[in-house]
Amino acid sequence: MKRIKKLFKTTNVLFVLLFVILLLYSVSMILPALWGIFTSFKSQDEFMRRAWQLPQHWDFTNYLTAIDKFRVVVTKSDMQLSYNIFSMLLNSVIYSLGCTVFATMTCCAVAYVVAKYDFKFLKWTHSLVIIVMVLPIVGNLPSSLQVAKAVGTYDNMLGSFIMRISFTNLYFFIFYSVFKSLSWEYAEAARVDGAGNFTIMCRIMIPLVAPTVFAVMLMNFIECWNDYNTPMIFLPTTPTAAYGLYLYRFSFGQGTSSITMQITGCMLVMIPIFIVYLLLQKKLTGNLTVGGLKG
């Protein structure tokens, strides 16, 4: 009985400690975002006088100025093309959706095959994924750029989607564990009705793990939305919002170099992904496990 009480007290202490850590972490995430929102509605003079206080006068002209100045000029075929914030947001949506679909479905398909089929070479897949995740890949950028130019995927939106095809990431293990826990009786029942392997995967197994697929797709979408490095290097004439923000932050032009205008530009790019998160947060934090057969 004493051991049980001691264990109960220890559990309570650990729970409180974990709660405090998560609370502090949440506050550290929320406060900078709120500070950025309030600062975006201040003039530069008010910011210098009242940096940590609520704005006295909510200045909405910051957003109008940022929208007007949020532009990127690129050269394509000896022609100068100007992209405003709306065209860059459209490019971001296309880029993020395409990369998300290619990356997620490739990882899902490979994890399904490894989890459900017993081939000798598949036993090395786990080791391969871990090795690739551990090895530093920064040094492969020059070679990747040369290969992209050689095969025609450079400065091409579809080529960027193809370059996202990979299963050597953490999501592979998520899909693998989910498919491994999924009963094979579903596939056997479908095989009795004449379904082939591809049909079983696409019409039986993947729909059963739809919550996991959707959650991974949402996380991939957020990752691609915030990616400015890849478009900057591999899509030089198709700037995304993240790439535009990267250039905007280092702009020294009149009306955009102040701190309040820089933060306003950040808020403009954050608004769409914040809305997506609010609408789909239940899917992102939902159940990633799959139940078994019933009845």
C-alpha positions as CSV (number, residue, x, y, z in Angstrom):
1,M,0.0,0.0,0.0
2,K,2.9,2.4,0.8
3,R,4.5,1.6,-2.5
4,I,1.2,2.4,-4.3
5,K,0.9,5.8,-2.5
6,K,4.5,6.6,-3.2
7,L,4.1,5.7,-6.9
8,F,0.9,7.9,-7.0
9,K,2.7,10.8,-5.5
10,T,5.6,10.4,-8.0
11,T,3.1,10.3,-10.9
12,N,1.4,13.5,-9.7
13,V,4.8,15.3,-9.4
14,L,5.8,14.2,-12.9
15,F,2.4,15.3,-14.2
16,V,2.7,18.7,-12.7
17,L,6.3,19.1,-13.9
18,L,5.2,18.1,-17.4
19,F,2.3,20.5,-17.3
20,V,4.5,23.4,-16.2
21,I,7.0,22.7,-19.0
22,L,4.3,22.5,-21.7
23,L,2.7,25.7,-20.3
24,L,6.0,27.6,-20.4
25,Y,6.6,26.3,-23.9
26,S,3.1,27.4,-25.1
27,V,3.6,30.9,-23.6
28,S,6.9,31.2,-25.4
29,M,5.1,30.4,-28.7
30,I,2.0,32.6,-28.1
31,L,3.6,35.8,-26.7
32,P,5.9,36.5,-29.7
33,A,3.0,36.0,-32.1
34,L,0.8,38.4,-30.1
35,W,3.7,40.9,-29.9
36,G,4.1,40.7,-33.7
37,I,0.4,41.3,-34.3
38,F,0.3,44.3,-32.0
39,T,3.5,45.7,-33.4
40,S,2.2,45.5,-37.0
41,F,-0.5,48.0,-36.1
42,K,1.9,50.6,-34.7
43,S,3.8,53.4,-36.4
44,Q,7.6,53.4,-36.2
45,D,7.5,56.3,-33.7
46,E,5.0,54.6,-31.4
47,F,7.0,51.4,-31.6
48,M,10.2,53.2,-30.4
49,R,8.3,54.8,-27.5
50,R,6.0,51.9,-26.6
51,A,7.5,48.7,-27.9
52,W,6.0,46.4,-25.3
53,Q,2.6,48.0,-24.9
54,L,-0.7,47.8,-26.9
55,P,-1.0,50.3,-29.7
56,Q,-2.7,53.6,-28.8
57,H,-3.7,54.1,-32.4
58,W,-4.3,51.1,-34.5
59,D,-2.7,51.9,-37.8
60,F,-4.1,49.7,-40.6
61,T,-2.1,51.6,-43.3
62,N,0.9,49.4,-42.5
63,Y,-0.9,46.5,-44.2
64,L,-1.8,48.5,-47.2
65,T,1.7,49.7,-47.6
66,A,3.1,46.2,-47.1
67,I,0.8,44.7,-49.7
68,D,1.8,47.4,-52.2
69,K,5.6,47.0,-51.5
70,F,5.6,43.2,-51.2
71,R,6.9,42.6,-54.7
72,V,9.6,40.5,-56.4
73,V,11.1,41.3,-59.8
74,V,12.7,38.4,-61.7
75,T,14.3,38.1,-65.1
76,K,13.0,35.3,-67.4
77,S,14.0,35.0,-71.0
78,D,15.5,38.5,-71.0
79,M,12.1,39.8,-69.7
80,Q,11.5,41.3,-66.3
81,L,8.5,39.9,-64.5
82,S,7.0,41.5,-61.4
83,Y,5.1,39.4,-58.8
84,N,2.9,41.0,-56.2
85,I,1.9,39.3,-52.9
86,F,-1.2,37.7,-54.4
87,S,0.6,36.0,-57.2
88,M,3.2,34.8,-54.8
89,L,0.5,33.5,-52.5
90,L,-0.9,31.6,-55.4
91,N,2.5,30.2,-56.3
92,S,2.9,29.1,-52.6
93,V,-0.5,27.3,-52.7
94,I,0.4,25.4,-55.9
95,Y,4.0,24.6,-54.7
96,S,2.9,23.5,-51.3
97,L,0.0,21.3,-52.5
98,G,2.0,19.7,-55.2
99,C,5.0,18.9,-53.0
100,T,2.7,17.7,-50.2
101,V,0.9,15.2,-52.4
102,F,4.0,13.8,-54.0
103,A,6.0,13.6,-50.7
104,T,3.2,12.1,-48.6
105,M,1.8,9.5,-51.0
106,T,5.3,8.3,-51.9
107,C,6.2,7.8,-48.3
108,C,2.8,6.2,-47.6
109,A,3.1,3.7,-50.5
110,V,6.7,2.7,-49.5
111,A,5.8,2.2,-45.9
112,Y,2.8,0.1,-46.9
113,V,4.8,-2.2,-49.0
114,V,7.5,-2.6,-46.3
115,A,4.9,-3.3,-43.6
116,K,2.7,-5.7,-45.5
117,Y,5.0,-7.7,-47.9
118,D,7.8,-10.0,-46.9
119,F,10.6,-9.5,-49.4
120,K,14.2,-9.9,-48.4
121,F,15.5,-6.6,-49.6
122,L,12.7,-4.8,-47.7
123,K,14.3,-5.7,-44.4
124,W,17.1,-3.2,-45.1
125,T,14.7,-0.3,-45.6
126,H,14.6,0.7,-42.0
127,S,18.4,0.9,-41.9
128,L,18.5,2.8,-45.1
129,V,16.0,5.4,-43.8
130,I,17.9,5.8,-40.5
131,I,21.3,6.2,-42.3
132,V,20.0,8.8,-44.7
133,M,18.3,10.7,-41.9
134,V,21.6,10.7,-39.9
135,L,23.9,11.7,-42.7
136,P,24.3,15.4,-43.4
137,I,22.8,16.4,-46.7
138,V,23.8,20.0,-46.9
139,G,26.8,19.1,-49.1
140,N,24.6,17.7,-51.8
141,L,23.1,21.0,-52.9
142,P,25.6,21.7,-55.7
143,S,25.2,18.3,-57.2
144,S,21.4,18.4,-56.8
145,L,21.4,21.7,-58.7
146,Q,23.5,20.3,-61.5
147,V,21.3,17.2,-61.8
148,A,18.1,19.3,-61.8
149,K,19.4,21.4,-64.7
150,A,20.5,18.2,-66.5
151,V,17.2,16.4,-66.3
152,G,15.0,19.5,-66.8
153,T,13.5,19.9,-63.3
154,Y,15.2,23.2,-62.7
155,D,13.0,26.2,-62.6
156,N,10.0,24.0,-63.2
157,M,7.1,23.6,-60.8
158,L,6.4,20.0,-61.8
159,G,10.1,19.3,-61.4
160,S,10.0,20.7,-57.8
161,F,7.2,18.2,-57.1
162,I,9.2,15.3,-58.4
163,M,12.2,16.4,-56.3
164,R,10.1,16.0,-53.2
165,I,9.6,12.3,-53.8
166,S,11.3,10.6,-50.9
167,F,10.5,8.2,-48.1
168,T,13.7,8.7,-46.0
169,N,12.1,10.8,-43.3
170,L,10.3,10.5,-40.0
171,Y,6.9,10.2,-41.7
172,F,8.0,6.8,-43.1
173,F,8.1,5.4,-39.5
174,I,4.7,6.9,-38.7
175,F,3.1,5.2,-41.8
176,Y,5.0,2.0,-41.2
177,S,3.7,1.6,-37.6
178,V,0.1,2.4,-38.6
179,F,0.1,-0.1,-41.5
180,K,1.9,-2.7,-39.3
181,S,-0.9,-2.5,-36.7
182,L,-3.6,-2.8,-39.4
183,S,-5.1,-6.2,-39.7
184,W,-4.4,-8.0,-43.0
185,E,-7.9,-9.6,-42.9
186,Y,-9.1,-6.5,-44.7
187,A,-6.8,-7.4,-47.7
188,E,-7.8,-11.0,-47.6
189,A,-11.4,-10.2,-47.8
190,A,-10.8,-7.9,-50.7
191,R,-8.7,-10.5,-52.4
192,V,-11.5,-13.1,-52.2
193,D,-13.6,-10.6,-54.2
194,G,-10.9,-10.5,-56.9
195,A,-9.0,-7.3,-55.9
196,G,-5.4,-7.0,-56.9
197,N,-2.5,-5.7,-54.8
198,F,-2.7,-2.1,-56.2
199,T,-6.5,-2.0,-55.7
200,I,-6.1,-3.3,-52.1
201,M,-3.6,-0.6,-51.3
202,C,-5.5,2.3,-53.0
203,R,-9.1,1.4,-52.2
204,I,-8.8,-0.6,-48.9
205,M,-5.7,0.1,-46.9
206,I,-5.0,3.8,-47.5
207,P,-8.6,4.9,-46.9
208,L,-8.4,3.0,-43.6
209,V,-5.5,5.2,-42.4
210,A,-7.0,8.4,-43.9
211,P,-6.6,10.3,-40.6
212,T,-2.9,9.6,-40.5
213,V,-2.5,10.5,-44.2
214,F,-4.4,13.8,-43.7
215,A,-2.3,14.7,-40.6
216,V,1.0,14.0,-42.4
217,M,-0.2,16.0,-45.5
218,L,-1.1,19.0,-43.3
219,M,2.4,18.9,-41.6
220,N,4.1,18.6,-45.0
221,F,2.0,21.5,-46.3
222,I,3.1,23.8,-43.5
223,E,6.7,22.7,-44.0
224,C,6.5,23.5,-47.7
225,W,4.7,26.8,-47.2
226,N,7.5,28.0,-44.9
227,D,10.2,26.8,-47.3
228,Y,12.0,29.7,-49.0
229,N,15.4,28.0,-49.7
230,T,14.1,25.5,-52.3
231,P,12.1,28.1,-54.4
232,M,15.0,30.6,-54.2
233,I,17.4,28.0,-55.6
234,F,15.3,25.8,-57.8
235,L,12.4,28.1,-58.8
236,P,14.2,31.5,-59.4
237,T,11.5,32.8,-61.7
238,T,8.5,31.5,-59.7
239,P,8.8,33.2,-56.3
240,T,6.6,32.0,-53.5
241,A,5.4,34.0,-50.5
242,A,8.1,32.6,-48.3
243,Y,10.8,33.6,-50.9
244,G,9.1,37.1,-51.2
245,L,9.2,37.5,-47.4
246,Y,12.9,36.5,-47.4
247,L,13.6,39.4,-49.8
248,Y,11.2,41.7,-48.1
249,R,12.9,41.3,-44.8
250,F,16.2,42.6,-46.2
251,S,14.6,45.4,-48.2
252,F,16.0,48.9,-47.4
253,G,13.5,50.7,-49.6
254,Q,11.6,53.7,-48.4
255,G,8.5,52.6,-46.4
256,T,9.6,49.0,-45.8
257,S,12.8,49.2,-43.8
258,S,11.2,50.0,-40.5
259,I,10.7,47.3,-37.9
260,T,6.9,47.7,-37.9
261,M,6.8,47.2,-41.7
262,Q,9.1,44.2,-41.6
263,I,6.8,42.6,-39.0
264,T,3.7,43.5,-41.0
265,G,5.1,41.6,-43.9
266,C,5.7,38.6,-41.7
267,M,2.1,38.8,-40.5
268,L,0.8,38.9,-44.1
269,V,2.5,35.6,-44.9
270,M,1.5,34.0,-41.6
271,I,-2.3,34.8,-42.0
272,P,-3.1,32.1,-44.6
273,I,-1.3,29.3,-42.9
274,F,-2.8,30.4,-39.5
275,I,-6.3,30.2,-41.0
276,V,-5.6,26.7,-42.4
277,Y,-4.4,25.6,-39.0
278,L,-7.5,27.0,-37.2
279,L,-9.8,25.2,-39.7
280,L,-7.9,21.9,-39.6
281,Q,-6.4,21.7,-36.1
282,K,-8.6,18.8,-35.1
283,K,-7.3,16.8,-38.1
284,L,-3.7,17.7,-37.2
285,T,-4.0,16.7,-33.5
286,G,-6.5,13.9,-34.1
287,N,-6.1,10.2,-33.5
288,L,-3.2,8.7,-35.5
289,T,-4.1,5.1,-34.7
290,V,-6.2,2.6,-36.5
291,G,-8.6,0.2,-34.9
292,G,-9.0,-3.5,-35.7
293,L,-11.9,-5.5,-37.0
294,K,-15.2,-5.3,-35.2
295,G,-17.8,-8.0,-34.9
